[in-house]
Amino acid sequence: MYRAVELTLPPVAANVRFMELADPPIGHILYLRHKESSVRRSYTHAAIILPGRRCIHCSYYFGGKVVVSELDELLKTYDVAGIER
């Protein structure tokens, strides 16, 4: 998929703190946890970072289809998995 949309993955440290980055690494998979989830998993959703603090993901909370969302808008519904706020 990355090749199809002409993205090259940069080397990324596993412990990147996305909340502190102005521009998260393009192509990185961001694992998220729904703020109201009672599921025991550490994450409940995943999104791929796009340029301009946007991401592509699919969720029934966003109409059950693949959508491109602003990262800040997505973070109103989800927390970054593993990062305490």
Order of alpha helices (4+ residues) and beta strands (2+ residues): beta-beta-beta-beta-alpha-beta
